[in-house]
Amino acid sequence: MILPTKHIAPPFSILGIGGNILKKMTHSQSVTELWEKTKEEDGVISFERFTLGLSFLFSIGVIEFDQGLLVRSNK
């Protein structure tokens, strides 16, 4: 489910969802604002999958939560 496989297309994997989320993160924004931008993307078909994508990006250090906003990490 994290990586694409023969049975899971890339946009529906957690890695693909994370990529779709990162494409929409052009500036610091709230979780709600980012959800509104990404809920129509391929693979991001539910809030649960959206939060899995956010958790994945946070766990690999790509995004951070700063003062109530999601921001890209500068690491």
N, C-alpha and C positions, 0 to 999 in steps of 0.2 A: 504494500500500500504506500510505502514511502517512495520507492523508486518505481518507474514504469516497468511492466513485465509484458509477457505475451498476452495476458488477459486484462491488463490495466493500461489504458492509453496514457501517454505523457500528461495531458492536461488534467486528468483525473487522479494522478498520483500526488502525494503531499509535496513532493519536489516541484511539480508543475503548478500546483496551487500557490506555493510560495513564490514562484516566479511571476505569476499573475499579480499577486499582491505587491511585489516589489515594483512592477511596472507602474502601478497606480500610486506609489508613494513618492510623489514629486516634492513634497514638503512635509513638515511636521503636521500631524492631524490626529484627531480622536479616533477611537476604535469605530464608533458609529459612522463617522464621516468616511472612513476607509471602507467599511462594510457597504455603504451606499454606492461607492464607486466600483466595487468588485463583485457584487452579488450577481451581476449579469454575465460575468466571464465564464468561459468553459471550465468545467471542473468545480468551480465554487458554487455548488448548487444548494448549499445549506449553510446556516450559521455555524453549525458544528464543524463542517469541513473548513470553513474560514478560520475558526479558532485553532484547528489543528495546524493549518498553514502558518498562522501567527506563532504558535508554540514552537514549531519547527524552526522558523526564522530566528526566534529569540534564543533557542537552545544552541544554535550554531553561531550566535553572536552578530548577526547581520542587522538586527533591529534592537532598539532599546525603548523602554518606557520612561519618559522624563517629564515630570510635572503634569501628568495626566494626558500626555500626547505620545504617540508612536513616532519615533525618529529613526533614521538610518544610522547605524553605528559608524564611527570614524576609525575603526580598528583595521 
